[in-house]
Amino acid sequence: MWGRRRRGAGPSGGGAEELRARRREREAALRKARRQEQLVSKRLLREDTTAEERGQDGAEIVPDPLSEDEVLELLRGVQRGSEDRRRSLSRLRWALQNKDTQQKFVRLHGSIQTLIGLFTSSLADMQMEAARCLHELSHSNDPAVAEACLPVTSYLLTYLSGHSVEFTELCLYTLGNLVVESKAVRKQLLPQGIIPVLASCIQSPHEAVLEGLGYVLSQFLQAKEAPTEIIPLVLDSVLPQHMLRLVCSGLKAGTGAALEFAWCLHYIICSHTANTALLSLGALPALTSLLLDLASEIPQDAPEGLELLICPVLRCLSNLLAEETGCEVQIQDERLLIALFLILQCFLQQHPFIAQECLWLLNNLTADKPFFCSALFSLDLLPALLQLLPCSQMASVLVLTVLCNIAEKGPAYCQQLYQQPALPLLLPTLTLPDPEVVGQCLELLHLLFLHWPEAATDFVRQGGHRALEQHQSTPELQERARALLDMVGQLLGTSVFSPCHTILSAFS
């Protein structure tokens, strides 16, 4: 479970500029969560923090834990039908920010039923305050607290339609938080019809509702039982096509909802049970077009967070292409390679993880059909690819894998690799102490020598055989290193190979 994202507090209501400011805060926090690999997180909405709940610096103050008697007194104050009920409810909501107080509260007989009664009342202010109390409880990381809230789930679903945007948003985030913590909650929500309800919500015109919906759905889709119990229900609904539409229309604008739905699509694709359905919706050309647009609009000074909009699109495309469905034929567009290298150029230094995502996609593009392998040469992008070899261990492996994909296409491709020239850049790679990198380099050299024997002559001339010596004692490399040396010897023959024959014979 990862850390929590808190939404910036402020007075409720307010003008358009204030609402835009809140949206920017929320989106910044969402991007921060994604940057920190927080793919399962809880969200906390507190927009109406009062002055006494904040310190002199404006930061929220976490209340001290209450005793059981104090919690009971608060509950009784809420249960009494007096004019002070709303004040007691507000005090309870603040007190429930403390985790110990939460646990004491749910253990009290009738506590959750009391909140449900107010949550379902006809008094709008009481209803909202009770919803905020339930929201505070949903933020607990104690599964017992989440399961104590089980009776409220059906009401939360009911109130996802026909109420104010603020109330609907609060219900969505409360549901999402409960889903994170408890399988029992997820198990109860499915037969209660949460997927059809969410499918109805996705047609809302309100960004806040859509983002909350994306949050709930993303938590469901990351559950262990998602591939068998949740994703089939999602695929049977209108959610996938609407998610795809919202991602393609909203991601360029950087909306929080589009970012949430982009990750939702990623989780669905990773399940490997839904790709045919998504491909039939046109996901591949749609996401390709989106990536082209994103890459073409990258400013010279890319703003922080842009990399997090691009990342899920790269992952979705990579995973769709990983399926053996021949879908790469649908996107034979050289501009995709240009887009990838623009993204690489922009984010390599500050956000190297994006380079890995680009290289994964490039690997899948070049794995089978020769179209993108040829395009790398015709667009003169191979030098830029080779420059990535020393960037990192993972980058080295991926670059070498892409080069192997190219070399596997036969003599014409190996000739072009040899003429680039790739060989001088591969020799330093052979001296690295990383067995995975060196092993991939050996695979590439084998393909080069097999399809273009002239490369073997150059390899020896440049002292490549000496670069292999250190790997003779490396268990996972020694057989391949020896086989490669034998192959070179056979290709060149004794007369051509005489200057180094003695050395090579010692390894054969």
C-alpha positions as CSV (number, residue, x, y, z in Angstrom):
1,M,0.0,0.0,0.0
2,W,1.4,3.3,-0.8
3,G,1.3,6.7,0.7
4,R,-1.7,9.0,0.6
5,R,-2.5,12.0,-1.5
6,R,-4.1,14.9,0.3
7,R,-6.2,17.5,-1.5
8,G,-5.4,21.1,-0.6
9,A,-7.8,22.5,1.9
10,G,-9.8,25.7,1.4
11,P,-13.2,27.1,2.1
12,S,-16.1,25.4,0.4
13,G,-17.8,27.0,-2.5
14,G,-15.9,29.9,-4.1
15,G,-15.6,31.4,-7.5
16,A,-14.4,30.0,-10.8
17,E,-10.7,30.9,-10.1
18,E,-10.8,29.2,-6.8
19,L,-12.2,26.0,-8.4
20,R,-9.5,26.1,-11.0
21,A,-6.9,26.4,-8.3
22,R,-8.3,23.4,-6.5
23,R,-8.2,21.4,-9.8
24,R,-4.6,22.4,-10.3
25,E,-3.7,21.3,-6.8
26,R,-5.5,18.0,-7.3
27,E,-3.8,17.3,-10.6
28,A,-0.4,18.2,-9.2
29,A,-0.9,15.8,-6.3
30,L,-2.1,13.1,-8.7
31,R,1.0,13.4,-10.8
32,K,3.2,13.4,-7.7
33,A,1.5,10.1,-6.7
34,R,2.2,8.6,-10.1
35,R,5.8,9.9,-10.0
36,Q,6.3,8.1,-6.7
37,E,4.9,4.8,-8.2
38,Q,1.9,5.2,-5.9
39,L,-0.5,3.2,-8.1
40,V,-2.7,2.1,-5.1
41,S,-3.4,5.1,-2.9
42,K,-6.1,6.7,-0.8
43,R,-7.4,10.1,-1.5
44,L,-8.6,12.6,1.1
45,L,-10.9,15.5,0.3
46,R,-10.9,18.3,2.9
47,E,-12.1,21.5,1.4
48,D,-13.9,23.0,4.4
49,T,-11.2,22.9,7.1
50,T,-12.0,25.5,9.7
51,A,-9.6,28.0,11.2
52,E,-9.3,26.1,14.5
53,E,-8.4,22.9,12.6
54,R,-5.3,24.7,11.0
55,G,-2.1,25.8,12.5
56,Q,-0.5,29.3,12.2
57,D,1.3,28.2,9.0
58,G,-2.0,27.1,7.5
59,A,-1.2,23.4,7.8
60,E,-3.9,21.0,9.0
61,I,-3.6,19.9,12.6
62,V,-4.2,16.3,13.3
63,P,-6.4,16.1,16.5
64,D,-5.3,14.2,19.6
65,P,-6.9,10.9,20.2
66,L,-10.1,11.0,22.2
67,S,-10.9,8.7,25.1
68,E,-13.7,6.2,24.7
69,D,-15.9,8.3,26.9
70,E,-15.2,11.4,24.8
71,V,-16.1,9.5,21.6
72,L,-19.3,8.2,23.2
73,E,-20.2,11.7,24.2
74,L,-19.7,12.9,20.6
75,L,-21.9,10.1,19.3
76,R,-24.6,10.9,21.8
77,G,-24.5,14.5,20.7
78,V,-24.9,13.4,17.1
79,Q,-27.8,11.1,18.1
80,R,-29.7,13.8,19.9
81,G,-32.1,15.7,17.7
82,S,-31.1,19.1,19.1
83,E,-30.0,22.3,17.3
84,D,-26.4,21.4,18.3
85,R,-26.5,18.2,16.3
86,R,-24.7,19.7,13.3
87,R,-22.0,21.2,15.5
88,S,-21.5,17.8,17.2
89,L,-21.3,16.2,13.8
90,S,-18.6,18.7,12.7
91,R,-16.6,18.0,15.8
92,L,-17.0,14.3,15.2
93,R,-15.7,14.7,11.6
94,W,-12.7,16.5,12.8
95,A,-12.0,14.0,15.6
96,L,-12.2,11.1,13.1
97,Q,-9.1,12.4,11.4
98,N,-7.2,10.6,14.3
99,K,-6.7,6.9,13.6
100,D,-7.2,5.8,17.2
101,T,-10.4,7.7,17.4
102,Q,-11.6,6.1,14.3
103,Q,-11.1,2.6,15.8
104,K,-12.9,3.6,19.0
105,F,-15.8,5.1,17.1
106,V,-16.5,2.0,14.9
107,R,-16.5,-0.2,18.0
108,L,-19.3,1.7,19.6
109,H,-22.7,0.1,19.1
110,G,-24.9,1.9,16.6
111,S,-22.1,4.3,15.5
112,I,-22.2,3.5,11.8
113,Q,-26.0,3.2,11.8
114,T,-26.2,6.7,13.2
115,L,-24.0,8.1,10.4
116,I,-26.0,6.2,7.8
117,G,-29.2,7.6,9.2
118,L,-27.9,11.2,8.8
119,F,-26.3,10.3,5.5
120,T,-29.7,9.3,4.1
121,S,-31.7,12.1,5.7
122,S,-33.4,14.9,3.8
123,L,-31.4,17.6,5.5
124,A,-28.7,18.6,3.0
125,D,-26.2,20.0,5.5
126,M,-26.5,17.0,7.8
127,Q,-26.2,14.7,4.9
128,M,-23.0,16.4,3.7
129,E,-21.4,16.4,7.1
130,A,-22.3,12.7,7.7
131,A,-20.7,12.0,4.3
132,R,-17.5,13.7,5.4
133,C,-17.4,11.6,8.5
134,L,-17.7,8.5,6.5
135,H,-15.0,9.8,4.2
136,E,-12.7,10.2,7.1
137,L,-13.3,6.7,8.2
138,S,-12.7,5.4,4.6
139,H,-9.2,6.9,4.8
140,S,-8.2,4.6,7.7
141,N,-5.6,1.9,6.8
142,D,-7.2,-0.5,9.3
143,P,-9.2,-3.1,7.5
144,A,-11.5,-3.4,10.5
145,V,-12.6,0.2,10.0
146,A,-13.2,-0.3,6.3
147,E,-15.3,-3.4,7.0
148,A,-17.3,-1.6,9.6
149,C,-18.4,0.7,6.8
150,L,-19.8,-2.2,4.7
151,P,-23.4,-1.3,5.5
152,V,-23.0,2.1,3.8
153,T,-21.8,0.9,0.4
154,S,-25.3,0.5,-1.1
155,Y,-26.2,4.0,-0.1
156,L,-23.0,5.4,-1.5
157,L,-23.9,3.8,-4.8
158,T,-27.4,5.2,-4.7
159,Y,-26.1,8.7,-4.2
160,L,-23.8,8.7,-7.2
161,S,-26.6,10.1,-9.3
162,G,-29.0,13.0,-8.8
163,H,-27.1,15.0,-6.2
164,S,-24.6,17.9,-6.3
165,V,-21.2,17.5,-7.9
166,E,-19.5,18.0,-4.6
167,F,-21.6,15.3,-2.9
168,T,-21.1,12.8,-5.8
169,E,-17.4,13.4,-5.7
170,L,-17.2,12.8,-2.0
171,C,-19.1,9.5,-2.4
172,L,-16.8,8.4,-5.2
173,Y,-13.6,9.0,-3.2
174,T,-15.1,7.3,-0.1
175,L,-15.9,4.2,-2.2
176,G,-12.5,4.3,-3.8
177,N,-10.8,4.4,-0.4
178,L,-12.9,1.5,0.9
179,V,-12.1,-0.5,-2.2
180,V,-8.3,-0.1,-1.6
181,E,-8.5,-1.5,2.0
182,S,-10.9,-4.4,1.9
183,K,-11.6,-7.3,-0.4
184,A,-14.8,-7.7,1.5
185,V,-15.9,-4.3,0.3
186,R,-15.0,-5.1,-3.3
187,K,-16.8,-8.4,-3.0
188,Q,-20.0,-6.7,-1.7
189,L,-20.0,-3.9,-4.2
190,L,-19.9,-6.1,-7.3
191,P,-23.3,-7.8,-6.8
192,Q,-24.6,-4.4,-5.7
193,G,-24.0,-3.3,-9.3
194,I,-21.1,-0.9,-8.9
195,I,-19.9,-1.4,-12.5
196,P,-23.2,-0.4,-14.2
197,V,-23.4,2.6,-11.8
198,L,-19.9,3.7,-12.7
199,A,-20.8,3.2,-16.4
200,S,-23.6,5.7,-15.9
201,C,-21.3,8.2,-14.1
202,I,-18.8,8.2,-16.9
203,Q,-21.1,10.2,-19.0
204,S,-21.1,13.1,-16.5
205,P,-20.1,16.5,-17.9
206,H,-18.3,17.3,-14.7
207,E,-14.5,16.9,-14.5
208,A,-14.6,16.4,-10.7
209,V,-17.0,13.5,-11.0
210,L,-15.0,11.9,-13.9
211,E,-11.8,12.1,-11.9
212,G,-13.4,10.5,-8.9
213,L,-14.8,7.8,-11.1
214,G,-11.4,7.2,-12.5
215,Y,-10.0,6.8,-9.0
216,V,-12.6,4.2,-8.0
217,L,-12.1,2.3,-11.1
218,S,-8.3,2.3,-10.9
219,Q,-8.5,0.9,-7.4
220,F,-10.8,-1.9,-8.5
221,L,-8.7,-2.8,-11.6
222,Q,-5.6,-3.2,-9.4
223,A,-7.2,-5.8,-7.1
224,K,-5.8,-9.3,-7.3
225,E,-9.1,-10.7,-8.4
226,A,-9.6,-8.1,-11.1
227,P,-8.7,-10.3,-14.2
228,T,-11.3,-12.9,-13.3
229,E,-14.0,-11.0,-11.4
230,I,-13.9,-7.3,-12.3
231,I,-12.4,-6.8,-15.8
232,P,-15.0,-9.1,-17.5
233,L,-17.7,-6.9,-16.0
234,V,-16.0,-3.7,-17.1
235,L,-15.6,-5.1,-20.7
236,D,-19.3,-5.9,-20.8
237,S,-20.2,-2.2,-20.0
238,V,-19.7,1.0,-22.0
239,L,-16.8,2.0,-19.8
240,P,-13.9,1.0,-22.1
241,Q,-15.0,3.1,-25.1
242,H,-15.8,6.1,-22.9
243,M,-12.4,5.7,-21.1
244,L,-10.6,5.6,-24.5
245,R,-12.6,8.7,-25.7
246,L,-11.8,10.7,-22.5
247,V,-8.1,9.7,-22.6
248,C,-7.7,10.8,-26.2
249,S,-9.7,14.0,-25.7
250,G,-8.4,15.0,-22.3
251,L,-4.9,13.9,-21.9
252,K,-3.3,16.6,-24.0
253,A,-5.0,19.1,-21.7
254,G,-3.5,17.3,-18.7
255,T,-6.8,16.7,-16.9
256,G,-6.8,14.5,-13.8
257,A,-9.7,12.4,-15.2
258,A,-7.8,11.6,-18.4
259,L,-4.7,10.6,-16.5
260,E,-6.8,8.3,-14.2
261,F,-8.5,6.6,-17.2
262,A,-5.2,6.2,-19.0
263,W,-3.9,4.1,-16.1
264,C,-7.2,2.2,-16.0
265,L,-6.7,1.2,-19.6
266,H,-3.2,0.2,-18.7
267,Y,-4.4,-2.1,-15.9
268,I,-7.0,-3.7,-18.2
269,I,-4.4,-4.3,-20.9
270,C,-2.0,-5.9,-18.4
271,S,-4.6,-8.5,-17.5
272,H,-4.2,-10.0,-21.1
273,T,-7.9,-10.8,-21.0
274,A,-9.2,-7.7,-22.7
275,N,-6.9,-6.8,-25.5
276,T,-9.0,-8.2,-28.3
277,A,-11.9,-6.1,-27.0
278,L,-9.8,-3.0,-26.8
279,L,-8.3,-3.5,-30.3
280,S,-11.8,-3.9,-31.7
281,L,-12.6,-0.4,-30.2
282,G,-9.7,1.0,-32.2
283,A,-7.5,1.5,-29.2
284,L,-4.2,1.0,-31.1
285,P,-4.7,3.7,-33.8
286,A,-6.4,6.0,-31.2
287,L,-3.5,5.8,-28.7
288,T,-0.9,6.0,-31.5
289,S,-2.5,9.3,-32.7
290,L,-2.6,10.6,-29.1
291,L,1.1,9.8,-28.7
292,L,1.9,11.6,-31.9
293,D,0.0,14.6,-30.8
294,L,1.6,14.7,-27.3
295,A,5.1,14.4,-28.9
296,S,4.5,17.1,-31.4
297,E,3.4,19.5,-28.7
298,I,6.2,19.0,-26.3
299,P,7.6,22.5,-25.6
300,Q,11.3,23.1,-25.5
301,D,11.0,23.6,-21.7
302,A,8.7,20.7,-20.9
303,P,6.7,21.4,-17.8
304,E,7.0,19.1,-14.8
305,G,4.4,16.3,-14.9
306,L,4.2,16.0,-18.7
307,E,6.2,12.8,-18.5
308,L,3.4,11.3,-16.4
309,L,0.8,12.0,-19.1
310,I,3.0,10.2,-21.7
311,C,4.0,7.2,-19.6
312,P,0.6,5.3,-19.5
313,V,0.1,5.9,-23.2
314,L,3.5,4.3,-23.9
315,R,2.7,1.4,-21.6
316,C,-0.7,0.8,-23.2
317,L,0.8,0.7,-26.7
318,S,3.7,-1.5,-25.6
319,N,1.4,-4.1,-24.0
320,L,-1.1,-4.1,-26.9
321,L,1.7,-4.8,-29.3
322,A,3.1,-7.6,-27.0
323,E,0.1,-9.7,-28.0
324,E,0.6,-11.9,-31.0
325,T,-2.4,-10.5,-32.9
326,G,-0.6,-8.9,-35.9
327,C,-1.9,-5.6,-34.6
328,E,1.4,-3.9,-35.5
329,V,0.2,-3.8,-39.1
330,Q,-2.5,-1.3,-37.9
331,I,0.2,1.3,-37.0
332,Q,2.7,1.3,-39.8
333,D,3.5,4.9,-39.4
334,E,7.1,6.2,-39.4
335,R,6.0,9.2,-37.4
336,L,5.7,7.0,-34.4
337,L,9.4,6.5,-34.4
338,I,10.0,10.2,-34.7
339,A,7.6,10.7,-31.8
340,L,9.5,8.2,-29.6
341,F,12.9,9.8,-30.3
342,L,11.5,13.3,-29.6
343,I,10.2,12.0,-26.2
344,L,13.6,10.4,-25.6
345,Q,15.4,13.6,-26.3
346,C,13.2,15.6,-24.1
347,F,13.0,13.4,-21.0
348,L,16.2,11.3,-21.0
349,Q,18.2,13.4,-18.6
350,Q,15.5,14.4,-16.0
351,H,13.2,11.4,-16.3
352,P,15.2,8.3,-17.5
353,F,12.3,6.0,-16.8
354,I,10.5,7.4,-19.8
355,A,13.5,6.3,-21.9
356,Q,12.9,2.7,-20.8
357,E,9.2,3.0,-21.6
358,C,10.1,4.3,-25.1
359,L,12.6,1.5,-25.6
360,W,10.1,-1.2,-24.5
361,L,7.7,0.2,-27.2
362,L,10.4,0.3,-29.8
363,N,11.3,-3.3,-29.0
364,N,7.7,-4.4,-29.5
365,L,7.5,-2.4,-32.7
366,T,10.6,-4.1,-34.2
367,A,10.1,-7.6,-32.9
368,D,8.3,-9.2,-35.9
369,K,7.6,-7.2,-39.0
370,P,10.5,-5.3,-40.8
371,F,8.6,-2.1,-41.3
372,F,9.9,-0.2,-38.3
373,C,13.4,-1.8,-38.6
374,S,13.6,-0.3,-42.1
375,A,12.2,3.0,-40.9
376,L,15.0,3.3,-38.3
377,F,17.5,3.3,-41.2
378,S,15.5,5.5,-43.6
379,L,14.9,8.1,-40.9
380,D,18.6,7.9,-39.8
381,L,17.6,7.2,-36.2
382,L,20.1,4.4,-35.5
383,P,22.9,6.8,-34.4
384,A,20.5,8.2,-31.8
385,L,19.6,4.7,-30.7
386,L,23.2,3.7,-30.3
387,Q,23.9,6.7,-28.2
388,L,21.6,5.3,-25.5
389,L,23.8,2.2,-25.0
390,P,25.7,3.6,-22.0
391,C,22.8,5.3,-20.4
392,S,21.8,2.6,-17.9
393,Q,21.8,-1.1,-17.4
394,M,18.2,-1.4,-18.5
395,A,18.6,1.0,-21.4
396,S,21.6,-1.1,-22.6
397,V,19.7,-4.3,-22.6
398,L,16.7,-2.8,-24.4
399,V,18.9,-1.1,-27.0
400,L,20.7,-4.3,-27.7
401,T,17.4,-6.2,-27.9
402,V,16.1,-3.7,-30.5
403,L,19.4,-4.2,-32.4
404,C,18.9,-8.0,-32.3
405,N,15.4,-7.5,-33.7
406,I,16.9,-5.6,-36.6
407,A,19.7,-8.1,-37.1
408,E,17.3,-11.1,-37.2
409,K,15.7,-9.6,-40.3
410,G,18.7,-10.9,-42.4
411,P,21.8,-9.9,-44.3
412,A,20.6,-6.6,-45.7
413,Y,19.8,-5.3,-42.2
414,C,23.0,-6.6,-40.7
415,Q,24.9,-4.9,-43.5
416,Q,23.4,-1.6,-42.6
417,L,24.2,-2.2,-38.9
418,Y,27.7,-2.9,-39.9
419,Q,28.0,0.2,-42.0
420,Q,26.6,2.6,-39.4
421,P,29.1,1.5,-37.7
422,A,27.6,-0.3,-34.7
423,L,30.6,-2.6,-34.0
424,P,32.9,0.0,-32.4
425,L,30.2,0.9,-29.9
426,L,29.6,-2.8,-29.1
427,L,33.2,-3.5,-28.1
428,P,33.1,-1.4,-24.9
429,T,29.8,-3.1,-24.0
430,L,31.6,-6.5,-24.0
431,T,33.9,-5.3,-21.2
432,L,31.1,-4.5,-18.8
433,P,30.7,-6.6,-15.7
434,D,27.0,-7.0,-16.2
435,P,26.2,-10.6,-17.5
436,E,22.7,-9.6,-18.9
437,V,24.1,-6.8,-20.9
438,V,27.1,-8.8,-22.2
439,G,24.9,-11.8,-22.9
440,Q,22.6,-9.6,-25.1
441,C,25.6,-8.2,-26.8
442,L,26.9,-11.7,-27.6
443,E,23.5,-12.5,-29.2
444,L,23.7,-9.5,-31.4
445,L,27.3,-10.3,-32.5
446,H,26.3,-13.8,-33.3
447,L,23.5,-12.5,-35.6
448,L,25.8,-10.0,-37.2
449,F,28.5,-12.6,-37.9
450,L,25.9,-15.1,-39.2
451,H,24.3,-12.7,-41.7
452,W,27.3,-10.5,-42.5
453,P,30.6,-12.3,-42.0
454,E,32.7,-9.2,-42.9
455,A,31.7,-8.0,-39.4
456,A,33.7,-10.9,-37.9
457,T,36.9,-9.7,-39.7
458,D,36.4,-6.3,-38.3
459,F,35.7,-7.7,-34.8
460,V,39.1,-9.4,-34.7
461,R,40.9,-6.5,-36.3
462,Q,39.6,-4.2,-33.5
463,G,40.6,-6.7,-30.8
464,G,37.1,-7.9,-30.0
465,H,38.4,-11.4,-29.1
466,R,40.4,-9.9,-26.2
467,A,37.2,-8.2,-24.9
468,L,35.7,-11.7,-24.5
469,E,38.6,-13.1,-22.4
470,Q,37.3,-11.8,-19.1
471,H,34.0,-13.7,-19.6
472,Q,35.7,-17.2,-19.9
473,S,35.2,-17.7,-16.1
474,T,31.7,-16.3,-16.0
475,P,29.4,-19.4,-15.8
476,E,26.4,-17.8,-17.6
477,L,28.6,-16.4,-20.4
478,Q,31.5,-18.8,-21.0
479,E,29.6,-21.1,-23.3
480,R,28.3,-18.3,-25.5
481,A,31.6,-16.5,-25.5
482,R,33.4,-19.7,-26.6
483,A,30.8,-20.5,-29.2
484,L,31.2,-17.0,-30.7
485,L,35.0,-17.3,-30.8
486,D,34.6,-20.7,-32.6
487,M,32.2,-19.1,-35.0
488,V,34.7,-16.3,-35.8
489,G,37.5,-18.9,-36.4
490,Q,35.3,-20.9,-38.8
491,L,34.2,-17.8,-40.7
492,L,37.7,-16.4,-41.1
493,G,39.8,-19.5,-41.5
494,T,43.4,-20.0,-40.5
495,S,45.0,-17.9,-43.2
496,V,43.0,-14.8,-42.6
497,F,42.9,-15.4,-38.9
498,S,46.5,-16.2,-38.3
499,P,47.5,-13.1,-36.2
500,C,45.1,-14.0,-33.5
501,H,44.7,-17.8,-34.1
502,T,46.9,-18.8,-31.2
503,I,44.8,-16.8,-28.8
504,L,41.6,-18.0,-30.2
505,S,42.7,-21.6,-30.2
506,A,43.3,-21.4,-26.5
507,F,39.6,-20.7,-25.9
508,S,38.2,-23.3,-28.4
